């Protein structure tokens, strides 16, 4: 009997992006002290803070762009006042 080998599916590569932050000396010291107390790294602290922030405010949608021919309520009010 032949043994059938099952292939594992390849994982999708995760894209990472790099950001730079500029902090004052006092802010940096506060972050380092907080990380020592909580026994975490600065990178994990910042990532967790961003995740929490995005959970609260990340579902906001941008307003749709208004076309050239779209009327505005103030156009109608302005026309009636001028007449």
Buried (B, 14 or more C-beta within 10 A) or exposed (E): EEEEEEEEEEEEEEEEEEEEEEEEEEEEEEBEEEBEEEEEEBEEBBEEEEEEEEEEEEEEEEEEEEEEEEEEEEEEEEEEEEE
